[in-house]
Amino acid sequence: MNNPTPSDPRDLLDRDTVLLHWQQAKDVLETAKATEMSWRVYVVKRAFPDGNEGTNTLPLGGGYELKGVINYNYKLDKDTAKVWAIQNRIAATGNRGSFLADKFFSWKVDFLTTEYKKLLDEKDSGEAKQILDLINEVLTIDEAAPGLKIKEPKGSKK
């Protein structure tokens, strides 16, 4: 009996060889990403030593331009009660403060899955089903990229 040709030639490889190839590709990618980021940061700092936040342009000749985008991360304190209090204090400073307090802060809704997953265990009960049906009107679930890691044994050296 002939073995049919696999749809993917990697199917002919044993498990350890497959894992080895994946790990090698992952290592190459991580090294390349770190190297590219190091060069990108260096090039932007060298080309735009006094660069401004946003897009900076450096003519290169022949109509070419180097576009360097300088960004900053603006992060609020994780204590939302503290942020609410500051927003209220800004609003209390007067007309401009009230206007700016609404412009500085945007409150977004995030979905926290912990309670949702607990409720799924009770999905056949009346109240849980009713709540899940309501949530599912505004919730989309799709598959994210899978994670994969080979855990080294304790005490192993690279």
C-alpha positions, 0 to 999 in steps of 0.5 A, a space after each residue: 500500500 502506498 503512502 499518499 503524498 502529504 498535503 504539507 511536506 513538513 508532515 514527513 518530519 518527526 515531532 522533534 525536527 518540527 519543533 527544532 525548525 520552529 524554535 530556530 525560526 523564532 530565534 532568528 525572528 527575535 534577533 532580527 526584530 531586536 536588531 532592526 529596532 536598534 538600528 531604527 532608534 539609532 537612525 531616527 536619533 541620528 537623522 533627526 537629533 532635534 526631531 519633533 513629535 510626529 513625522 519628520 522629513 530628511 531629503 536624501 537626494 534624487 527625490 528620496 526622503 527619509 520619514 522618521 516618526 517620533 512618538 511618545 507614550 502618554 499613560 495615565 495612572 492606573 488608579 482610575 479613582 485618582 484620574 476621575 478626581 483629577 478630572 473633576 478638579 480640572 473641571 472645577 477650575 472654571 469654564 476652560 477647565 470644564 471644557 478641557 477636562 472632557 477633552 483630556 480624558 476618554 473613558 473606554 469600555 474594556 471587556 473583562 473575560 473572568 466573569 464571562 467565563 465563569 458565567 459560561 459554566 452556568 449558561 443553561 440556567 435562566 439568569 445566566 443565559 439571559 445575561 449571556 444573550 445580552 452580552 453576546 449582542 455586543 460581543 464578537 469572539 474570534 481566534 487570536 494568534 496561538 502561543 507556543 513556547 518550549 520550556 527549558 528544564 530548570 538549571 539548563 544553560 543556554 
